[in-house]
Amino acid sequence: MIMKHLSRSCLVAGLGLACSVGQAATGYVDNSESSIVRTGYGDCVHTQRWSVPNAIAECDPEIVAARDAVEVAAVEVFIRTERNPVHLETDTLFGFDSDRLTDSGKTLLDDMVGNLTAATLLEQKIQITGYADRIGDDTYNLELSKRRAAAVRDYLVSKGVVPSFIEMKGLGESNPVVNCEDKRGAALIDCLAPNRRTEIEFSAMEVIEVKEEVPVKPK
């Protein structure tokens, strides 16, 4: 074994090559100890399998540096716009037999207005639906529900919402939230308060920016 190893070492030396101790790498000539073989000038010896992707810094530092720089720069960043659905809902309550907004109702609408008037929104649509409780005449309650929807519309417009975005309707005592079958008198009026409402449903498309990294194919 000793003679065989010495003979190989002498053969390498006779070709003007030297051996470098280290782990063998793809595309490089190695000796019996898996060390990369170098020329008398210190250059690593390549095999036919050598290519730039296989280059190692120990042997080809300039090639590795250039290759890694290209890999880092081989990603382009794009900013694209995207349409994102926006949906908001709120209820506004009214006093008994009244179409005047309560203070708490105005507060709810004020909180909503900032979203309704955002400059980045497209295709805005606001649906206002007014309701009444079941106390009183059906026809009267239907008209009352319409006036409640109109009150909400007028308030939103006064705060800067574009009128053409708004659609409204009144549905009278339809779709009650509570029934209160066991209540009478003042207790019934208090119990039915959730039915004296307007429902506001807002939908739009929001324009947002999305960052994308796209790999660049090497030329």
Buried (B, 14 or more C-beta within 10 A) or exposed (E): EEEEEEEEBEEBEEEEBBBBEBEBBEBBBBBEEEBBBBEEEEEBBBEEEBEEEBBBEBBBEEEBEEBEEEEEEEEEEEEEEEEEEBEBEBBBBBEBBEBEBBEEBBEBBEEBBEBBBEEEBEEBEBBBBBBBBBBEEEEEBBBBBBBBBBBBBEBBEEBEBEEEBBEBEBBBBBEBBEEBEEBEEEEBBEBBBBBBBBBBBBBBBBEEEEEEEEEEEEE
